[in-house]
Amino acid sequence: MTKVLLIVALVIYFIFGFHHLANFITADEHFWLPNSGAGDRIANYWNAIEKGEWRKTHINDKPGITLAYTSGLAELFVSPKGQIIKNGNTVKIYDPAKTLEINFAYRLPILLLSGFFSFFFFWIIKKITDDKWIALLSATGILLSPILLGMSQIVNPDSIFWIFGISSTFSFYAYLQKGERKLAILATLFLGLSLASKYVSVIFFPFFLFMMVAYYFLEYDQWKDNSERFKKAIIKNGLVYLGILAGGMLLFALMMPASFVDPKFFYNGTIGFHGMLPIFLAAMVINALMILDAWLFKSKALSFIFEKLSFLKKILPQLTYFILSTSVIFVLFNWLSKQSLINFSDVPFDAKQAHFFRHLPYLKQYIAEFVPLTFALTPVALFSLLFIWIKGVFQKLKHSTLVFIFSVFYLIFYAAVIDQGLLVTVRYSIILFPISMLLVAIALTEFFYSSYDRKGKFVAMIFATIALAVLALRLAIFLPTYVFNGNLNLPYITLAYTDHLIIPVVLIGGAIIAWIIYKFFPWNKLKSVSYLWIFAGLVIFNVTSIYLASPYYFSYTNELLPNDYIISGAWGYGGYEAAQYLNNLPNAKNLTVWADSYGLCEFFVGKCIHKAKVNTSKYTIDYYFQTLQASVPMSFPHKLEAPSVWSQYINDRLESFIRLFKAAPLVPHTVTSTQNSNSTANASRK
């Protein structure tokens, strides 16, 4: 049954995943896709391998090697020749049909890898939870997460990193539980692939040690009466930990032979990564001390520490869950109340990197880091996380060790990015989404199966009412807009008013639903039928989320974020649709468009300019393409006709715009060499 249901979820994933797969180009993709003139990194890797120029296998500081292996499969079937018809210094002309062919070929392997890896997630999560339904719900949540689905359509190292990074983490945890050699081998393999995807994978070096120590501490009761068994476990696992790190780094070096030509590439991509060396050395010392204590003293020192600190077994999880839950609740309340607690209006959450971030107070930095995850999870996922964390503050959870260890990862991750002065975007925090889906699956089972006493029923009812109220609100938006095409003669609720309506809807509707659930819900008969209903509910919630965000899945933002704010801009989405508008104009091939970002030119049949400085006496501009995240500064030497001739708002958020402006004829004597003009750009936005 569970495998059949997983296949159903996979089919839904592919239905949405293949839709619009080739019809956009996001930020940074042009560095990886061929014939862009901006790097062609995938082709550069394989050219270096073919010619034996090993130093050149260092193609980027991500490093993105696994992307070359995955999307690089397209090079066996597609030639980039012909995509750029004219490749001038200023003006370019593309073949849109060739662009679509290249995009599809390079993205398809990522889409397939992400989809079929759900079978591994199902297997490994079943291994660590001994529960096939938790495994199914986790894998389904991963497949049908709008953000992870959107990531699977993008040629970017992050699209591969989260798969291998989380696979290595799950495998290592499973090894700690089961002690099976194959699990250690899998952890090693996936760690190496993760390092070859993105250097930030070094966070797993200390996290694996934390997992090991936390597992010993929380599960110490199974060893306390058998010191010999505990000693052997410490020595064996400590050595395996070293082997996993060494094996992962070796695989990384083999996949990037530049590591052998110039060791600095290897060093910078592993223990020499920013801020990692002292942490790595501390981890090695701690591991060595545990091994020596086990070998020489039969782990008496570690046992003594565990015995004396046993009172923390309850306090540490409670403190962790309290910090996480209150952080998310604070973020929700702050934004729903128009930032009445802390004003973040000057923080661009859609920005790739904010250099000013280091100058913010630490508490403000910490709260800001939670914003992308809070508003990029579906409501059911977000409330499930809140449920399990709040319940964990008051009651012991069924999979307590697993939930605690992976909950702490959020705090470790955010501490690491704050240390680097980085404001994470949704893409930079992508590793948190599969972890969240595992915790959501556990939360759903906790919600239904551990809620039979009066206190449990009360907590369950609160979260059920919130979830149902959000679903009702979503239907109020969804039905008039998509089913009845706006012709339904009912009061229409738009996303612009979501922030005003969500609180009264939850309070009034929730009170009614709570009483019905408490009075009539068949708590004692739940287990016989509920799993299928939980799965169906999860699929319905996620499918509606995906559909409402379609086809711009990676820009998904849930209803809880007021419409005035964004966490993710267009980043290339909508350029195809803008190009179609232009392509349908008379004499489109003779038109010239000046674009401030990637994503339009590649689909436009006419002449396209993507430069900061253009002599408009030499090049006549017919249209301007403007986005929120402009990659080149652009001023407007023309008077612009009307506000815009075409516009689109990603996810219906006014700040996430893409626009086309028609240029009025220039005054004959006007010759403009453009310079950065923020005032003009800001005026045009308004």
MOVENSUL-V917935 format. One record per helix or strand of 2 or more residues. SS is the DSSP state (H for helix, E for strand). FROM is the first residue (numbers start at 0). LEN is the number of residues. Records with the same first field share a line. If there is no record, write none. Layout:
SS: FROM-LEN / FROM-LEN
This chain:
H: 1-17 / 28-3 / 40-11 / 53-4 / 64-12 / 95-34 / 131-12 / 145-6 / 156-22 / 180-15 / 198-20 / 219-3 / 226-29 / 257-4 / 262-7 / 275-22 / 299-9 / 311-25 / 354-5 / 361-15 / 378-16 / 399-20 / 430-19 / 453-30 / 494-26 / 522-6 / 529-20 / 552-3 / 574-9 / 587-3 / 600-3 / 649-3 / 677-8
E: 83-4 / 90-4 / 591-4 / 606-3 / 622-5 / 639-10 / 656-7
